[in-house]
């Protein structure tokens, strides 16, 4: 198995040589006349493969069945859209972004980095972060899929937290 294809080495015993092999997988079928076959366009996950050998007289073998596991190798796509966070008067921000694309369609989590420092995680396309400080900040996000492939960091999104604390009582 190599990414989204697999090469099969096929052997069959008979009183005469097998002349062809019919290979079925997914909704595809192919016939080969050699003892090697390459299956392409395989999807991530388990793929059932069935091989039947034929001799020159047209006699066919029982099907040999195998299951291949196609792993999710490429990382998720870079998160393309970050939204400006909303910050409450308690200096708690809600950060959100557009979902990342992945070949398996199974993003396990996102990592959110605030000011090139602390990293937060979320299984959703948003996260709340408390105790934001007044001033200019940046954040960026990356996706991690269920097979632990890590996508690239998004571009930085800049935002400013305004001072929302009233002055103390005048005396």
Buried (B, 14 or more C-beta within 10 A) or exposed (E): BEBBEBEBEBEBEBEEEBBBBBBBBEEEEEEBEEEEBEBEEBEBEEBEBEBBBBBEEEEEBEEBEEEBEBEBBBBBBBBEBBBEBEBEEEBBBEBBBEBBBBBBEEBBBBBBBBBEEEEBEBEEBEBBBEEBEEEEBBBBBBBBBBBEBEBBBBEEBEBEBEEEEEEEEEE
